[in-house]
């Protein structure tokens, strides 16, 4: 299913898909056997795209407003049956025994710049920009099927070296599968493959 064909709406206060969202969508190649987890689903664009392909899809967001927005978008497109949507801080609400073949996260990935806005939760990933993503990686590897993959978006403005070090320590082999220069940064999709 092409995302252009979806009836997709973004509620006020929910992160609207941007270049990084589409870069992540392009990076992930799902098949009918995949069990997919979309962490930080926002309005659910990636979730909807996955729901048309994967065997099972779970979507989480720390924002109840975002989780509800995703659920409404799934229902609007008749895709709610292969999906579960829940409010969760990263993977905190995922049962310990739940395993996924593909896990994706488009995190807040910018370093804190000293100013505060109402959308910092969608953009700022910590002092160096990777703290939240590093925490996600440590949780996600415990829910990854053997041979599964984790996809994360990162920015050249953040400490990608630290993020890659955490991925390696968690037993992942890293590939840069997509990248895009935008203004003063380059965004990348890192794929971590379990050995």
C-alpha positions in Angstrom: 0.0 0.0 0.0 1.3 3.4 -1.0 1.1 6.1 1.7 -0.1 8.5 -1.0 -3.3 6.5 -1.3 -4.1 6.7 2.5 -6.8 8.9 4.1 -4.4 10.4 6.6 -5.0 13.2 9.1 -2.8 14.8 11.7 -4.4 16.0 14.9 -3.3 19.3 16.6 -0.3 18.8 18.8 0.8 15.5 17.1 4.0 15.3 15.1 3.3 15.7 11.4 5.2 13.4 9.1 8.2 15.2 7.5 11.3 14.3 5.5 12.6 12.1 8.3 9.3 10.1 8.4 9.4 9.4 4.7 13.1 8.5 4.8 12.3 5.9 7.5 9.4 4.5 5.4 11.7 4.2 2.4 14.4 2.4 4.5 12.2 -0.4 5.8 11.4 -3.4 3.6 8.6 -5.4 5.2 7.1 -8.7 4.1 4.0 -10.7 4.9 5.7 -12.7 7.7 7.0 -9.7 9.6 5.8 -8.7 13.1 6.4 -5.0 13.2 6.7 -2.5 16.1 6.4 1.2 15.4 7.7 3.1 18.5 6.8 6.8 18.7 4.1 6.3 16.0 2.9 9.9 16.0 -0.1 10.2 13.7 0.7 6.7 12.4 1.9 7.0 8.8 4.5 4.3 9.2 2.0 2.1 11.1 -0.5 2.4 8.3 2.0 1.6 5.6 3.1 -1.5 7.6 -0.5 -2.6 8.3 -1.0 -3.1 4.6 2.0 -5.5 4.5 3.1 -7.1 7.8 1.4 -10.1 9.5 1.0 -8.1 12.7 1.7 -4.5 13.7 2.0 -2.9 17.1 2.3 0.9 17.5 3.2 2.9 20.6 3.6 6.5 21.5 4.1 8.3 24.8 1.4 10.7 23.8 -2.2 9.5 24.3 -3.2 12.1 21.7 -0.8 10.5 19.2 -1.9 7.0 19.9 -5.6 8.0 19.4 -4.7 9.8 16.2 -3.0 6.6 14.9 -6.0 4.5 15.8 -8.4 6.8 14.0 -6.2 6.8 10.9 -6.1 3.0 11.0 -9.9 2.8 11.3 -10.4 5.4 8.6 -8.4 3.2 6.2 -9.9 -0.1 7.3 -6.5 -1.3 8.7 -7.2 -1.7 12.4 -7.5 -5.5 12.5 -3.8 -6.5 12.0 -2.8 -3.7 14.5 -2.7 -2.9 18.2 -2.1 0.7 19.3 -1.1 1.7 22.9 0.2 4.6 24.9 3.7 3.6 26.1 6.9 5.3 27.1 9.1 3.6 24.5 8.7 -0.2 25.0 7.6 0.1 28.7 4.1 -1.3 28.0 5.3 -4.2 25.7 5.1 -7.6 27.5 8.5 -9.1 28.1 7.8 -12.1 25.9 6.7 -10.1 22.9 9.1 -10.4 20.0 9.3 -8.5 16.7 11.1 -9.1 13.5 11.3 -5.4 12.7 11.3 -2.5 15.2 11.4 1.1 14.1 11.7 4.5 15.9 11.8 8.0 14.5 12.9 9.6 17.7 13.4 13.1 18.8 17.1 13.3 17.7 18.3 16.9 18.0 20.5 18.0 20.9 19.1 20.5 23.4 20.0 24.0 22.3 19.2 25.9 25.4 15.7 27.1 24.2 12.4 25.5 25.1 9.3 25.1 22.9 6.0 23.2 23.2 7.3 20.6 20.6 10.6 19.8 22.3 9.1 16.3 23.0 9.1 15.7 19.3 12.5 17.1 18.4 14.9 17.1 21.4 16.5 13.7 22.2 18.6 14.8 25.1 21.7 17.0 25.8 23.7 15.3 23.0 20.6 14.3 21.0 20.9 10.6 21.3 20.2 9.7 24.9 16.5 8.8 24.2 17.5 6.7 21.2 20.2 4.9 23.2 17.7 4.0 25.9 15.3 2.8 23.2 18.0 0.5 21.6 18.7 -1.1 25.0 15.0 -1.9 25.4 14.4 -2.9 21.8 17.1 -5.6 21.6 15.2 -7.5 24.3 12.2 -7.7 22.0 14.0 -8.5 18.8 13.5 -11.9 17.1 16.7 -13.8 16.2 18.0 -12.2 13.0 15.6 -9.2 13.4 16.3 -5.5 12.6 16.0 -2.2 14.4 15.7 1.0 12.4 16.3 4.5 13.9 16.6 8.0 12.5 19.6 10.1 13.6 21.0 13.5 12.8 24.5 14.7 12.1 23.9 17.4 14.7 23.7 14.7 17.4 26.3 12.3 18.7 25.9 9.5 16.2 29.2 8.0 17.3 27.7 7.4 20.8 24.5 5.9 19.4 26.5 3.5 17.2 28.6 2.5 20.2 25.5 1.6 22.1 24.1 -0.4 19.2 27.4 -2.4 18.9 27.4 -3.0 22.6 23.9 -4.4 22.3 25.1 -6.9 19.7 23.9 -5.1 16.6 25.7 -4.9 13.2 25.1 -1.4 11.9 24.3 -0.2 8.3 23.4 3.3 7.2 20.5 2.4 4.8 19.3 5.9 3.9 20.5 9.5 4.3 19.3 12.9 3.3 21.0 16.3 3.6 18.5 18.9 5.0 19.5 22.5 5.6 22.4 22.4 8.1 22.2 18.7 8.9 22.2 15.2 7.4 19.6 12.8 8.6 20.3 9.1 8.4 18.4 5.9 9.0 20.6 3.4 10.9 19.7 -0.3 10.6 20.9 -2.5 13.5 20.9 -6.2 12.6 21.1 -8.8 15.3 24.0 -11.1 14.9 
